Each structure stands twice: as C-alpha cells, then as structure tokens.
Amino acid sequence: MVWRTARLLDEALAGRVLTHTDFRVPRFATTDLTGRAVTETVSRGKHLLTRVDGGLTVHTHLRMDGSWRIRPAGGYPPRDHRIRLVLGNDARQALGYQLGVVEVLRTRSEERVVGHLGPDLLGLDWDAAEAVHRLQADPDRPAGEALLDQRNLAGIGNLYKSEVLFLRGLHPWRPVGSIDDLEALVELARRLLEANKDQAGQITTGNPARGQETWVYGRPGRPCRRCGAAIRTARHAGQRADPEDRVTFWCPRCQLLPAVPGRRSRRRWPGPDHRAEDGGRQQSRQGHADHDLRIVIAQGARGDCRYLPGGIFDYCHLVARTQTLAFPAVEMAEDGRPVRCRK
C-alpha cells in the first residue's frame, strides 16, 4: 500500500511546480512550499519522502489510518478536519488524510527519520541475509513482534505479519530463535508484498472476492480455510508494548507452539495459546514447509483462473511462470498440477 501510494504521489506531483500547499499541523502551519518543484516521491519501508527543490523533503507516515487521495486541481481543498496536508499543482491536488507524521526536513537529513530501518522488502537494496541477521539478534522475541519491528525489515504491516506466519505454519508467539528457516520466512514476505504492490487491495489467498482475500487476518472466530478451526486473536501487549495496539490473527491448529526443548512436560513457549485445539495431539514442527504438499501461486499472473475446493487459487495454466509457497493444502502431480485438495 505504501509503495503504491508513493508511486501515485510521484505521478501526480513529480516534475511540476507546487501552486498550493497547506500544512494543517501546528508545527508546520506557516510552512509554504509554493513555487518549488517536486522532484520525486519515494517510499522507504512505511515512510513516504516527497522531495522538492531547495533540498527539502516532506516526510509523511500513514500509521494505521492515514491515506493520500489524488484529485484534479481546481477549487479550494475540503475543510475536512481529517486532512493534515495539501500539496497541489496546476493539474493535481494531493490530500493527506489522518497522516500519522507530517514534517519538513532537509533532504540531507532524511537518515534521521529512516536511517534506523532494516532492509526494505520492496527496495532495490533489499538484503535478505541482513534481515535474517537482525531477526536473529533477539532470539527470544516472539516472531510476530519481530516481523513488525521495522528495524529488522522494513515494510511488513499487521496484515502481512499474520498472513506470512500462517503460510509458514508458525505461531505468532514462537521465539524467532527457534525458527530454523528464517530465510524462507522473509523471502515469502517479500514475495507477498511484491505481488500486491500495484494493487489497491491486499490479497494473500489469490481470491479477490470480498471476504476471501486473506487466510486469517480480519477473520476472528471464523473457520480456518485449511482446517476449520476458529481463528484466534490477541494483542501483543503484555509481551512488549505495541504503541499501535495491533491485533494478531492465527489458527490454533495450523500454527502450533512447539514443546519447550529439553522438557518432557506439556509446557509450551510463552504466549496466549498454550494448548492446541486438536484433540490433545501434540506436534512439534518447523511449519507447513515440512510437508510434501505445495500450493502453486503465479507471481503477477492475471487472466481466467479457477478455484479449487478450500479457497485455493489455481494459476496452474501459467505453471511455467510460477514459484511454490509452502502450504499443505494441495497435492501436486509430477507435472506441477494440483490433483486434489485436502484439509
């Protein structure tokens, strides 16, 4: 979403002189950038940097509720209390609604606001090895919290955190130090963001139908699309405070906490879900990657597609352009086609 917003702002503003600016935040209420040309807008993780002539950068952040809306120029901007910033030229007007951060700084000082970020999942300088290294630096931290920490890798929000952990079969409170294949985890996150970066919505199931876009996110109490168990939710407060108080979604059957190493008891890693709702069966596994089943998902594929039972999106007519994601839902034949769906 942030990457796409940066592209839309760049298309609307870059190369044109600002004819109207209105900073509706107290600190910069008197700032006027009229007469300056916008050179570009880029994203860095979840941050937006709009650079203008004179070595200045308008730094904005959407947080949880912010958005930018582009409309044709003409007329005075709406007197809406939600608008924090207006940037306009002779053709377009960009309105920033409920922006979490609005500030103007020297372009040479951008590192002050984005220098702490980890590798950008959608950046040209993406470095998977560095992202894994940063995640491993705090091995006792719950995986859900570690993925949201932009100092580890920049760009993952709450939706992708929950979806990536589900697709890898990892419990959100599982310590990152107990996950063997962190490389696959961060690579899956990058691929999901890459597949969605040009879309207005966020789709991880391959099914764009309303209510079918995600596996677990936004589905509290509803049946898991894989096993039928009720999706659970919890906040990370109590582990480490989350200033945005975000909710985590997970399946208690597909995402089990492994037994604590070196203990014979049934005690599990700390977290809100101490017992799996699977009839008492205890399982210890790295995740769905340990299974021999795979789901085939085309990257950027479009066209006529069909659905398999269980909501699995079939892109197999484009199998030559696909890569595999670990998920035990579809049994694959030698030619790469799913032959049956099982739960």
Secondary structure, 3 states (H helix, E strand, C coil): CHHHHHHHHHHHHECCECCEEEECCHHHCCCCCCCCEEEEEEEECCEEEEEECCCEEEEEECCCCCEEEEEECCCCCCCCCCEEEEEECCCEEEEEECCCEEEEEEHHHCHHHHCCCCCECCCCCCCHHHHHHHHHCCCCCEHHHHHHCCCCCECCCHHHHHHHHHHCCCCCCCEHHHCCCHHHHHHHHHHHHHHHCCCCCCCCCCCCCCCCCCCCCCCCCCECCCCCCECEEEECCCCCCCCCCCEEEECCCCCCCCECCCCCCCCECCCCCCCCCCCCCCCCCCCHHHCCCEEEEECCCCCCCEEECCCEEECHHHHHHEEEEECCCEEECCCCCEEEECC
